[in-house]
Amino acid sequence: MKQRVQSWFKVRFITGFFVTVPVVLTAWVLWIFYQEVDGFLSPLYERILGRSVPALGFVTAVVIIFVMGVIATNVVGRRILTWAERLLLLRLPVFGRVYPAVKQLVEAFTPRRERGFREFVIVEHPREGIYAYGFRTSDVRVEGAKPEDLVTVYVPTNHLYLGDIILVARDSVIPTGLTIEEGVRVILSAGTAGPRRILGPTGVTPGASPK
């Protein structure tokens, strides 16, 4: 009887733990973001208004981000932002060298992708017989005695923004049929959000022998 009670309690506690942790972590990240943003802008409003207004700095940041999004989706606005970027940001020492790489990486995750991640794929990595999820970023044509078409694939490691950049033959890349957003969820969930079966171009799952 005692073992049954302990088992019953253990199962429900562990289940509750894994249900609660994602909620708590998400709320914690959002709270930290709120505190940092609001704490940065609130002192400015306090000087202007003479009193503290809770959340006003955070609301201002949200409005600024939204307005920048509206401008960036407009043809004229996009040109103005590009002009300002070239005239100001790219001319700053050090910042001008780091900014383009960071911007390109962030753009890879945006809904309006003109460049960046093109496809969520599977590649054989880091050695034969082992497969890894990755994002196809570009195509490369190798000229020479034996011309070959290669594909650049970004394989995330312990963090979505850190990983290996590998070049593989085009015909060795296995498409997953998943969108970039779905692929990001697979990586962030440590593979638990991935599909149970993926059909490659030959109609078989990776690593399986064709019938």
JORA-V586246 format. One line per field, one symbol per residue. ss: DSSP state (2 for helix, 1 for strand, 0 for the rest). phi: phi as a letter, one per 40 degrees, with the letter a starting at -180 (. if undefined). A space follows every 50 residues. Layout:
ss=???
phi=???
This chain:
ss=02222222222222222222222222222222222222222222222220 00000222222222222222220022222222222220222000222222 22222220000000000011111100000011111111111100000111 11111111100111111112220110000222222222000000000000 00000000000
phi=.cccccccccccccccccccddcccccccccccccccccccddccccccg acbdgcccccccccccccccccccdccccccccccccbccccdgdcccdd ccccccccbcccccahcbacbbbcacadgbbacabcbabbbccicbdacb bcbcbcbcaccbibbbbbcdcccbccgccccccccccccfgcccccabcc ccgbcdgcccc
